[in-house]
Amino acid sequence: MPIEPVPTYEGTFRWEGADHGSSVSGFVVRSRTGEGPVLHRHPYEEVFILEGGRATFTVGGETVELEPGQMLVAPANTPHKFVNSGEEPLRMTTIHPAPRIEQEDLEGD
């Protein structure tokens, strides 16, 4: 299944399962220090698997810091975001249990 670059986030790639007969979608994230998405939510859970670097997550009203080898699940409809809070590039995979990624941004434009 090919992954496509996300123009608004350099180093981030996306796949949508529906394009390949799958019910699972996601992102492969490679970001620099200080980078991350705006606060947003999905109508399903999102799974984050941290492979390298360090990330600080906001999930609902909680802040959690992850290191390599850790994972986190953001519950459905819960506002969340993350930022690369380490000195090295962040390497992470996110899994969306849906054939298409549905995201409502809660910050920004």
N, C-alpha and C positions, 0 to 999 in steps of 0.2 A: 504494500500500500504506500504510494508516494506521499511525502509531506511537502507542504508549500510554505514558503517564507511569509511571515506576517509583516506587511509593509510598515505598520506603525510601531513595531517593536523589533529593532535590529537584533538578529541572532535567535529569534523565536520562529518556530515552525509549527504548522497546524495540519491536522488531518481530520477529515469528517468521514465517519464510517459509512454513511448513507451512499457516498460516492463509490463505495467498494463492497456493498452488500453486507455491511457490518452494523451492529447496534452500538458500537463504542467509538468515541472520538477523543481527541486530546491535543496537547501541545508538547513540544520539546523546547525547553527554555534554556537559553544561553545568554545571560545578561551581566552587565558590568555593575560595579558598586553604585548604589543609589538608584538603580533602575527597578521598575516593577509596574504593574497595572494599577489603574485607578480602582477605588472601591466599587465593587460590582456584586451581582448575585446571579444564580442560575436556578431553574425550577427543579433541579436534581442535585445530588451530592457531587462534589469535585474532590478527587483524590490527588494529593501532591506527594511525589516521591523525590526526596532530595538526594542527589548523587554526588554533588561537590559544592563547596562554598558554604555560605551561611545565609539564611533568609529569616527575616522577621515578618510574621504574619499577623494581621488583624482579622479575627473571625468573630463576628458579633461584637460583643464588648470586651473580648479578651485579646491580649497580645501574647504570641508564642514565638520563641526562637527555635529554629531547626538547624541541625548539623547533618553532615553526610550520613546516610544510612537510616535516617528517620523519615517518617511519613506522617501526614495529617489529612484528615477528612473534614471538609467544610460541609455542614449539613445543607440540604436543599433550602432555597430561599433565604439563606443567611448571608448578609453583606460580608464580603471579605476582600482582602488584597494582601500583597506581599511586596517586600523590597529586598534587594540584595544588600544585606547589612554587613557583609564580610569584605575582606581585602582582595579576594580572588574572584574570578568569574563564577557566577552561580550556574550550576548544571542541575536541571530538574525536569522530570516528566510529570505532566498532569493528565489525569484520566477523567473523561466525561462519559458517564454511562447513558449515552444518548446518540442516536444516529446523526444528529446535527447539533452543533454547539449553539446554545441559546444563552445570551448574556445581556443583562440590563446594567448599564453603567450608572452609578449613583453619584459620581463626581465628574467634574469637567464641563464641557460644552453643554 
